[in-house]
């Protein structure tokens, strides 16, 4: 029991859930409406887009890279999907084209970083600028509106009149990807590269291919987030997705994904995304002026990350001392036996 409790306390996801619980309790104490089941469900629905961005970002950060173009990919994909919807294209065509745009953007990022040796931050910044410009040209700088109702209503669809389809799809996706990364042979390659790239090369892991794959996955996840954006918002602004790359990175860090690569989980990143969206929702319920949102969100993020780091540092140090104490006892036992035998 003690061992199990120790493992639970050390699990980053558990503490993230704890912080989320505390956030809801504190805000609920000020405004009880925040704790209504309806609001909790709305918060989960609003987190779907950020969860997909965080999933893609996790793959990239696992390999010790970074992708700041995810917001621009989201915006471009959303704009294309919206214009195709307005032109009455089939849903199948829209999804395929949107995912292809995300995959191609990710592929360009991956090739530029692995083959041309361009630093990830520089390459993805460049891609972000290019896509922002292309989106403006594509839309003529105008918002894409008047979308068909069937797609806008899709985000409200429920299974058995209880479970939101988007939320259910997101939960299943997170579970499958977590299983792949933790149990799949190739899934473990992403973390292995971030943990020790030289060692990964020595044992035969196709490092360049895996890093490119990480960016392609990030692009596809951004495209899915773009589709979610279109359905939930119902229109596409000319600044769609702006700033979401920082939210995705913050969600990963908050969920325990190390920027040094090789450490973390998709579950943690997804929970981090829920917290980031919950903070924004909480500020609305606390009637905080909108211009304070970024400042307060930043303060809360730093506070939570620092507190979480302190907790886990304490637990790690405690576990280390217990291991050393255990080893000392084991070493001492045979010595005592030998002494008794000698004295005998």
N, C-alpha and C positions, 0 to 999 in steps of 0.2 A: 504493500500500500504506500509506503513511504517513497519507494522508488518511482511508483507511478505518479504520485503527487509531484515529485521532483521534476519528472519529465514534462508534466503539464505546466508547471511554473516556468520551465525553461522555454517552452514553446512560444515563439514570437506571436503566433496567431492568437494565442490565449490572451496575452496582454493587450493586443490590439482590440479584441472583442471587449475586454475590460474597459479600455479607454472609451470605446463607442458607447458602452452601457453608462459610464459615468457622464459622458456628454449629454445623453438623453435625459438622465435623471436631473442634472443641474439645470438644463434648459427647461425641462418639464416643471421644475419647482417654481420657475419664474412665470412660465406660461403653460398651464396644464394641457392645452390643446395640442401641444407638440407631441404628447405621449399617446394621442389618439391613434388607434390602429390604422385609420384612414391615412393619417399623415405619415406613419411609418411605411406604409405600402407605397405612398407617393414618393417618399425619399428613396426607397429601393428602386422604383421605376426610374427616377431621375439619375440614379447611379449607373445604370446599364451602359451608357455611352462611355463613361470614365473607366468602367471596369474593363471594357474591350481595349481601350487605349493602354491601360495598365498591363493587360495580358501581353500585348505586343511589346511594350517597353521592357517587360521582365525578360523576355528572350534576349533582347539586345543587351541589357545591363548584365545579364548572366555571363555574356562573353566579354565583359569589361569594355563595352562600347556605349554610346549614347545616341539617341535619335530625337533631335528637336524639330524634325519635319512632320511629325505625326499630326499636329494641328492643321498644317497646310494640306496634307493628304486628305484629312477628314473633310476640310472645306471644299477642295476640288472634287472629291468623290460625291459629296452632298449636292454640289451644284450640277454635276453631270446627271446624277440620279433624278434630281428635281426637274430638269429640263426634259429628260426622257419621259418622266411621268406625265408632264404637261403635254407631251406630244403623243400620249396614249400608246407608248411602247409596252410590250408585254413585260410582266414582272420578272420572268426568267431572263430576258434580255438585259433588263436594268441591273439585276443582281450580278450577272456574269460580267458585264462591262465595268461596273463599279469595282468589283473585286480585282479585275484585270488591271485597272488603273492603279489601285493600291499596290498590287504585286509588282508592277513595272517600276513604280516609284521606289519601292523597297529594293528591287533588284539593282537599279541604278545606284542607289546609296551603297549597297553591299559591294558592287564591283569597284566603285570609286575608292572605297575604303580599303578593300583587300588587294586589289590588283594595281591601282594607281597610287596606293599608299597615302591617300589623303586622310588627315586626321578626321575622326568621326564627327566631331563638333563642327569642323569647317565644312565637310561634305554635306551634312544634313542641314546646316544653316543655308548653304547655297541652294539646296533642293527646296527648302522652305521659301526662300525668296523667289525662285523660279515659279513654283506652284502658285504662290500668292499673285504674282503678276499674270500668269496664265488664267487664273480664276477670274481676275478682274477683266481681262480681255474677253474671255468666254461669255461672261454674263453682261458685259458692257457696263460694269460697275453698278448694275441694278440688282435688286433682290429678286429671287425667283419665287413667285407666289402663285396662288390659284391652283393648288395641287388637288388631285382627285381625293375625294373623301375616304375611299376604301383604304388608301395607304396611310392617311392621317389617323384613321380609326384603328389601324392594326396595332398600334402601341397600347391601346386600351383593351384589346381582346383578352379574354380570360378562359381558362380551362376549368370546367365544372363551376363556373361563376365565382371562383375563389382565387385561382392562381393566375397571375398575369403571364401571358405567353412569353413576352420579352424577358421577364425575370427568370422564368423557368428555363428558357433556352440558355440564358447566361449562366445559371447555376450548373446546368449539365455540361456546358463548355468548360467552365472552370474546373469541374471535377475530372473530366476526361484529360485535360491538359496537365493537371497536377499529377494524375496517374502516369501519363506519358513521361513527364520530366523526372519523376521519382523512381519509376519502375522500368521504363523502356531503356534499352541499351543505347540507342541513338539519342534519346531524350536526355540522358546523363551527359552527353558530349558537350552540351551548352555550358553547363556549370563547370565541367572539367577544363574547358578552354579558359574560362574566366579565372579559375583557381590557379592553374599553372599551364600557360600556353606552351612553354618549352617541353614540359612533360607530356602534354597532349600530342605534340608533334612526334615525340620519341615513341609513343605507343601506337602510332599509326592513325590517329584521328584526323580526318580531312578538315583541318582548321579553317582554311579559306571558305570551303563549301558550307561549313556549319555557320560561319559568321554571315555569309551572304544569305543563308536560309533564315537566320534570325531577323535580318532586315526585311526580307520578303514577308515573313510572318507578321512583323510589325506593320508593314504596309497594308496587308490584308485585314488585320484587326482594325486599323484606322479606317479602312473602307467600310467595314461593318459598322463602326461607330458613326460614320457618315450617314449610312442608311437609317440607323436608329435616330440620329439627329433630325433627319428629314421627317420621319414619321412622328416623332414626339413634338417637334416645334411646329411643323406644318408649313414652313417656308424656309428659304435659305438666304440669310443676309450676306452681304459682300465681305463681311469679316468673320464668317462662320468658322469656328474652330480656333480662332485666335486666342492664345493663352492656354489652351488645353494641354499643350505639351508640357508646360510646367506643372500642371495638376497631375498629369500622368506620372511624371518623374517623382513628384512629392508623394503620390500614393504608393509607389514602389518602395521608396525610402521608409515611409511610415509603416509599411507592411513588412519591413525587415529584409528587403532586397538590397544587398550591399553594392554600392557604386564601385567597389573594388572588384566586383565580379565573383561568380561561383557560389554565392550564398543567398538563400531566400526561397520563397515559394510563390506560386501563382495565387494560392489561397490568401496569403498575406497581402499581396499586391491588390487583390480584389477587395479585401476588407479595408485596406488603406483608401481605395477609391470611394468606398461607401462613407468612410469617415470624412473625406474631403468634401463630398457632396452634402453630408449631414451638417458640417460646419456652416456651409453657405445657407442651408435651409434654416438652421438655428438662428443665424443672424437676422433673418427676415422675421422670425417669430419674436425675437428680442427687440424688434423695431429699431435696429441699428441703421443709421443712414448708409446708403449704398456706397458712398465714397470711402467708408471705413472698412469695407469688406476685405480688401486685399491685405490691409495692415493687420487686422485682427486675425484673419486666416493664417497669415505668416507667423504671428506671435504664437498662436495655438499650435501650429505645426511644429515649430521649434521646441516649444514647451513639451509637447507629447513625445517627440523624438528623443529629447534629452532625458526626460523622465524614464522612458522605456530603456534607453541605453544604460542608465544608472541601475535600473532594476536588474537587467541582464548581466551587467558587470558584477554586481553583488552576488547574484546567483552562481555565476561562473567561478568567482573567487571562492565562494563557499564550497562548491563542488570540488574544486581543485584541492582545497585543504582537506576535505573528507577523503579524497583519493590518496593523498600523501599520508594521511593518518592511517588509512587502511593498509597501505603498502608497508609502513613502518611496523605495524603489528604483525603482519605476515612474515616480515624479515626477522623480527625478534623471536618468534615462536620456535623455529628450529634451533636458534642459538641457545635458548633456555634449555631445550631438550638435550643438546650436546653437553651443556654444563652439568646437568643432572647425571648424565651417563659417565662423565669424567669423574665427578665426585663419588659416584657409586663404585 
